[in-house]
Amino acid sequence: MRKVVLDTETTGLDPKQGHRIIEVAAIEMDGRKVSNRTFHRYLNPEREIDEGAAAVHGLTLDRLQDEPKFAEVAPALLEFIAGAELIIHNAPFDIGFLNAELALAGLPPLNNQVTDTLKVAKELHPGKKNNLNALCDRYQIDNSHRTLHGALLDTELLAEVYLGMTRGQESLLGEESAEDDGAQFSASGEPIRLSVRVLPASEEELALHLAQLQDIEKSSRGACIWTRLDGQA
């Protein structure tokens, strides 16, 4: 499944109080890499921006007056994320705003699969700070240019964080599993068992291994358990 990292900036904290999206950005993942395919729009919210929100992202209503309204960009956004798994930090916040905007535009809510990286981070690092800056520090991602929040910049950083959080043993598996670190299922719903690459030892390596075991056997006065397991005592 395609993966798209998404973020929004808003006029405030609660769409139920009439707050609107003023910036939306998404970036597509290309397997275990961040691609060059992005979607980014500033939006005219048609209302004032809370002082606290403006302090976070630096956007003002004057700056956004000539930008399109959400309903105008919704078709392009929906096309970009169609069929994709959305990777979002604190997903309930962004999904709540997006669905509120879609409702105002007379469109149905999103039905994408969603991964909340904040939830994942809390499970991986309980009791620690798990905001985007803290995660960048933890996974050694340069965020020195992030003086203010911005949807496009934050998607780029979150994509790198997501790769860091999900980096496991994909190098031991085939190329297909390296591109899809989630479970894979057949059409019947049964999990597909991935094949592990097996590299048999060469004759020279086997001889060196045996010699090493014999040295251990000698120095340990017959206490080398590996020779017994190998049947080579």
Residue pairs with C-beta under 8 A, 6 or more apart in sequence:
1 83
1 84
1 85
1 113
1 180
1 182
2 28
2 29
2 83
2 84
2 85
3 28
3 29
3 84
3 85
3 87
4 26
4 27
4 28
4 29
4 80
4 81
4 84
4 85
4 86
4 87
5 26
5 27
5 29
5 34
5 86
5 87
5 88
5 155
5 158
5 159
5 162
6 24
6 25
6 26
6 81
6 86
6 87
6 88
6 94
6 155
7 24
7 25
7 26
7 88
7 89
7 94
7 151
7 152
7 154
7 155
7 158
8 21
8 23
8 24
8 25
8 94
8 97
8 98
8 151
9 21
9 22
9 23
9 24
9 53
9 56
9 57
9 59
9 149
9 150
9 151
10 19
10 20
10 21
10 22
10 53
10 97
11 19
11 20
11 22
11 45
11 47
11 48
11 49
11 50
11 53
12 19
12 49
12 50
12 52
12 53
13 19
13 50
13 53
15 96
15 97
15 100
15 101
16 100
18 47
19 45
19 47
19 50
19 97
20 43
20 45
20 46
20 47
20 70
20 97
20 101
21 43
21 45
21 70
21 97
21 98
21 101
22 42
22 43
22 44
22 45
22 49
22 57
22 59
22 64
23 40
23 41
23 42
23 43
23 57
23 59
23 150
23 151
23 152
24 39
24 40
24 41
24 43
24 73
24 77
24 98
24 151
25 38
25 39
25 40
25 41
25 150
25 151
25 152
25 154
25 155
26 38
26 39
26 40
26 77
26 80
26 81
26 155
27 34
27 35
27 37
27 38
27 39
27 152
27 155
27 156
27 159
28 35
28 37
28 38
28 80
28 84
29 35
29 87
29 159
29 162
30 37
31 178
31 179
31 180
32 163
32 170
32 178
32 179
32 181
33 163
34 156
34 159
34 160
34 163
38 152
38 155
39 76
39 77
39 80
39 81
40 151
40 152
41 67
41 68
41 73
41 76
41 77
42 59
42 63
42 64
42 67
43 64
43 67
43 68
43 69
43 70
43 73
44 64
44 65
44 66
44 67
44 68
44 69
45 61
45 64
46 69
47 61
48 61
49 59
49 60
49 61
54 60
56 148
56 149
57 148
57 149
57 150
58 148
70 101
70 104
70 105
71 101
71 104
71 105
71 106
74 101
74 102
74 105
74 107
78 107
81 110
81 112
83 112
84 112
85 112
85 113
85 114
85 115
86 95
86 110
86 112
86 113
86 114
86 115
87 115
87 117
87 158
87 159
87 162
88 94
88 95
88 114
88 115
88 116
88 117
88 158
89 116
89 117
89 118
89 132
89 154
89 158
89 161
90 116
90 118
91 114
91 115
91 116
91 117
91 118
91 119
92 116
95 110
95 114
98 110
99 109
99 110
102 108
102 109
102 110
103 109
115 162
117 135
117 158
117 161
117 162
117 165
118 130
120 165
121 130
121 135
121 165
122 130
124 165
125 138
128 134
128 138
132 143
132 146
132 154
132 157
132 158
132 161
133 143
133 146
135 141
135 161
135 164
135 165
136 142
136 143
136 146
136 157
136 160
136 161
137 143
138 164
139 160
139 161
139 164
139 165
141 157
141 160
141 161
141 164
143 157
145 153
146 153
146 154
146 157
166 181
168 181
170 177
170 178
170 181
171 178
172 196
172 197
173 194
173 195
173 196
173 197
174 194
174 195
174 197
176 184
176 194
177 184
177 194
183 191
184 191
184 192
184 194
185 191
185 192
186 192
201 209
210 232
213 224
213 226
213 227
213 230
213 232
214 227
216 224
216 226
216 227
217 223
217 224
217 227
217 233
222 233
224 233
227 233
